Amino acid sequence: MKVIIGFLRIFVGILFIISGLIKLNDPVGFSFKLGDYFAPDVLNLEFLVPYALLIAVVVVIYEVLLGVMLIIGYAKKFTLWSLLIMIVGFTFLTFYSAYYNKVTDCGCFGDALPLVPWESFIKDVVLLVMIIILFLGRKHIWPFFTKMSRTIIVFVAFVLCLLLGMHVLEHLPVKDFRAYAIGKNIKDGMAYPEDAPKPIFDYHWKFEIDGEEQIITTQGDYPKVDGTFIEVETIETQKGYEPPVHDFTMERDGEDYTETLLNDPNLLIVMAYSLENTEHNGYANIKEATDRAIAKNYKVIGMSASSQEETEKLKEKHGLNFDFYFCDMTTLKTIVRSNPGLVMLQNGTITQKLHFNDAADLKLESLPARPKVIEQIMEEVEADSTQVQIEVTE
């Protein structure tokens, strides 16, 4: 029993530390996941949505500290009860998500290790069993170091967690595990391999045969039966390949400019997923950076899930010299954990990502003048119409 408790103590402690640090590396992403749980169609706790980021930071720091406390044997009774309560809560959430198919990724290990709901639930059940064993065998958990040393270790861990949390909130995650990390190509991320598995569906055909309703299941073919067709129900039994980058679009005025803009050799994007809660104090830095980029002949655009009317108001308010394109909010949240944030693309490859606090660090080089398109020429002609006369002849 001593050996089992000793092993579980270290194993569970390390697992909690790793899980907490991964989420602490990206507390904004974890807060988005909590927002999914708080949604009306899940737990219906909308009043907690404004506090999702604060809750996320508190939970992940607490998770790391519990792992440290378990390993060194600090406040044994408090630590074990806290672990038990936390894992029971996590187990309930993952079961709820899996059974009702509400939240497709629990966010337990952030974007470093995405888990489907049932995988998350099984993981939490295993952890629950381990923590119950630790709870029952708690007399074999002996503390390491002196009482003062244990207190200092926990305090230092708390301070380091706070510093890491503050750093990633004021800048960006230290390690980016997402499909939009620096060096990733968005076009490649949207591509489907030739041998990509396709989704498989079961078709449940309902017929009236000899006065009785019967259901015949096929994988798509219309069944050859003598009867009256009533209805068909389609169920996806196996998911097909889903590319890591999806729902990525660049739309404006009803037109899709995605392909054109992703082929631009020097494209700077200001991403503000929602103007309702964007950080307006960050746009002074954004304007300075984008003005520099425009002067050096970079193509500069904005991307937002807000309406064009709202983006035009934002442009006027902060004197921005570029147009906004529409993109799905979840996609924009995934790309950069800053609202607003900066992303530099070269032919679809992400070369720089910056929080608005770091906009001054944007690396730019002087580029040759960009070729003018017809729309630009016409705008210049119209603006100069008092001095230019155009004679149209057949």
Salt bridges, closest charged atoms under 4 A:
ASP26 OD2 - ARG337 NH2 2.88
ASP36 OD2 - LYS33 NZ 3.96
GLU63 OE1 - LYS23 NZ 3.04
ASP111 OD2 - ARG337 NH2 3.32
ASP124 OD1 - LYS123 NZ 2.77
ASP176 OD1 - ARG178 NE 2.98
ASP176 OD2 - LYS353 NZ 2.74
GLU213 OE1 - LYS206 NZ 4.00
GLU231 OE2 - LYS206 NZ 3.26
GLU236 OE1 - LYS239 NZ 3.64
ASP253 OD2 - ARG252 NE 3.98
ASP264 OD2 - ARG370 NH2 2.31
GLU288 OE2 - ARG292 NE 3.01
ASP291 OD2 - LYS287 NZ 2.95
GLU309 OE2 - LYS313 NZ 3.84
GLU312 OE2 - ARG252 NH2 3.48
GLU312 OE1 - LYS315 NZ 3.86
ASP323 OD1 - ARG252 NH2 3.74
ASP323 OD1 - LYS315 NZ 2.69
ASP358 OD2 - HIS171 ND1 2.85
GLU380 OE1 - LYS372 NZ 3.10
